[in-house]
């Protein structure tokens, strides 16, 4: 004699919830930079999901009664984010992160704020030099330029971790909140009259060469070799962009984006790595004519 089916936990509903739940769990893991969760991790989270649904709705069969449409996916996704996402993202409130920024400014932890700014701009490998209290501009610049991109990214990551913020916390912030925090940081920079120079052009030739502009404005602080190195870099980027003939467009085609990425990769191979700053003569052998096609 076949056992009677469990009306409170029908098999077909449990199968659907398992599929939707597993998909939602894997999507959330990817957002949290866990791109390959183990089967054991997914299985444990599914078990917690079923328990949560039973406690919240009385039984698995009742879940569909609370679903607004034919699909269970929205209600399952909401449950997954509530269980496994909210605690990890509760820092993502404007007030909490704003308070952390203000606290850092009050205890002179400006390097943390600068690194935070890098992630708000979605540029974690963000070269910057703080000349505010510098006694030797050239020495500080040399220390910065001798760091490879991966190491500089780690510096920025470690800085924001000191105040309990992870890169994913900032990555998932809505754009309007990012802009608010960026404006808050800019106000702090103005209040403290900071001399922070961002060398974004080092890894992307389409940015303005702010570092070279700063060096020209304070040329008495730098040696002829340093000035010549960055003058050469500025000349190279102007030559590259002139030959590439990339026109600004509101909507960029896939072909244009591919060309720009190719140019960025080419530029990083020339001026992105620290070895080229240590031996500027290498640049002469790396610069080749970029032909517009």
N, C-alpha and C positions, 0 to 999 in steps of 0.2 A: 504494500500500500504506500503510495507516494505521500510524503509529508505535505501538510497544507502550507501554501505560500505565506510568507510574512507580509501582511498587509501594511504594517507600519514601516517596513523597510523593503519595498518591492525591488526585485533584482534589476529590472530595466532602468529604474530611476537611479539606482546606485551606480550602474555602468555609465550612465550619462554624466552623473556628477563626478565620477572618477576621471573621465576623459576631460571634462571642462576644468576640473580642479587641477589636474596635472599640467594642462596647458597654461593655466593662470599662474601656477607656481613657477614654472620654467620661465615665463615671461618676466615675472617679478625678480627672479634670480639674475636674469640677464641685465635688468635695470640696476641691480645692486652689484654688477660687475662679476657675478658668479656665473660664468658662461657654460660651465659643465658640471652641474650639481650631480652628486652620486645618486644612484637608485635608492640607496638606503635613506638619504636625506629627503628625497621626494616622497618615499613611502611613509616616513614618519610624519611629514607635513600633511599628507593625505589623511592619515589616521586622525591627526588633530582637527583637520577640517570636518570630517564626518562627525566627530564628537561635538564640535562647536555647533554644527547644523542641527544635530539632534537636541542639544540643550536649548538652542535658540528658538526652534520651531516645533518642538515636541516630538517630532519624528521625521524621518527622511521623506515620507509621503506628503508631509505638509509643506515642504519647501516650495513645490510648484504653486501652491495656493498663494504664496506671497510674491511670485514672479509676475512682473507687469506684462510680459509678452509670452510668446510661445517658447522662447529659448530660456534655459536656465543659466546661460553663461554670465549675464550681467550680475545676477545675485551671487553666483559662485565666485566671480572675480572680486566683487566687493568684500566677500567674506575672507578670501585669501589675503587681500591687501590689509584688511583689518587685523588679521592674525599675525602676519609676517612682515608687513610693511610699515605700519604706523609707528611702532616703537623705534624703528631704525630711522624714520623720517620726522620724528617729532621735533627735531632741531630745526626743521625747515619752516619755521615761523619767523616772520619779519622781526618781531620783538626780541626773540631770543638771540638771533644772530647779530642784530643791531646792538644789543647789550654787550655781547662779547667784543664787538668792534670798539665800542666806547671804553670798555674796561682795558683793552689793550692800549688804547691811546693814553689812558690815565697812568699806566705803569710803564710807559715808554717801550712797549713791545711792538714797535712800528714795523719790524721785519715781518711779523705775522700778518699785519694788515696788508702789507704789500703783496705777500704771497696769496692772501685771500682775494685780493683784487685780480690777480692773474687768473684764478679759477672762475671768477665772475665773468670774465671776458672769454671764458672757454679756451684759454691759452695756458695750460699748465706748465709748458716749457716756455717760461716768460723771463727773459733776461732783464735784470734791473740792477742798477747801482745806486746806492744811497750816498750822496756826497755831502749830506747835511752837516755832519760833524767831522768830516774828513780832514785830516791833517796832511794827507798826501793823495791828491786826486789820481795821479798816475798809478800809484801802487794799488789803490782800490779797483781801478779799471783793469789792471793786469790780472788781479785775482779773479775777477769776474770773467774776463775773456778766456782764461785758461781752463774754465770749467766746461765739460762736455754737456750737451743737451740733456742726456738721461740723468746725469748727476744733479743738474740744476732743477730738473723736475722733482727729484727726490727731496731737494731742499725745500721747495714750495709745499710738497705734500707733508713733510715732517713739521713744518711751521704751523699749518692749520690744524694738524692733529694735536698740537700742544694745547689747543683750546677746545678739544673734543669735537672737531668738525672733520668729516670725511669728504673726499672729492664728490662722492655720490650725493651728499647732502646739498651741495651747491649746484651740481649738474641738473638735479630735478626741480630746482626752483623755477617758478614762472618768470617770464622775461620782465614783467613789471616790477617784481620784487628784486631781481638782479639789478635793474636800473636804479632802484631806490638805494640799495646798498652801495652801489658804485658812487652815487652822488654823495652819500654820507662819508665815504672814504675820501673823496675829492675835497670835501669841506674840511676834513681833518688835516689833509695835506696843506691846505691854505692856512689854517689856524697855526700850524706848526712851522709854516714856511719851509717845507721840506724841499730839498734838492734831490728828488728821485728821478732818475732818467731811465726810461724803458727802451731797451734795444730790441724792439719787435722785428726790425728789418733783418736782423741776423739770421732768422729762420724763415723769413718771408719777404722777398724783394718788393712786394706790392705795398708795404707799409712805408711810412715816412722815416727818414734817417734821423731820428731825434738825437741819437748819441753823437753823430758827427756835428750836428748843429750846436750841441752843448760844448763840444770840444773846441769849435771855432770861437764860441763866445768866451771861453775861458782858456785860450791858447797859452796863456802865461803859466798855466798849471801843468802843461804836458810837454814832453820832449818832442824834438823834431821827428824822431822815429815813430812815435805814437800818432802824431798828427798826419804823417805821411801814410801810415798804414790805413787809417780810416778815410783819408782823402782818396786813396787808391780804391778802397771798397766802395765809396760813394760814386766814384767815376765808373767803376765796373757795373754797378746796379743801373746807373743811368744809361750806359751803353747797352746793357742787356734788354732793358725795357724798350729802348728806342728801336732795337733790332726786332724785338718780338712783336711790336705794334699791337699790343692788346688794348682795345678800346673799351671804355666803361659802358656797360649795358645794364639796364634795370633787370632784365631777365636773361640769364646766361644759358647758352645751350650746353649740352653735354660735351660737344666738341671743344667749346671754349674753356669749360672747366677742366677738361683733360689737358689742354695746352698749358693752362695756368699751373696745374699740379706738376706737370713736367718741368716747367720753368722753376717752380719752387724746389723740386728735388735737385735740379741742376745747381741752383744757387746754394742750397744747403751743403752740397758736396764741396763747394768752393769756399764759402765763408762761414758755414755753420759749425764746423768742427774746430776745436781749439788748436790743433796742430798747425793750421794755416796761419794763425796769429803769432805763433812762436817762431815760424820761419816764413816771413812774407814773400821770400823769393819763390816759394812753391806756387804762388798765385799766378805768376807770369806763365807758367807751364800749363796751368789749368784753364785759363781764359781762352775760349775759342769763339770764333764768330758764330752768332746765332742767326741762322738764315730763316727768314719768314716764308712759310709755305702756305 
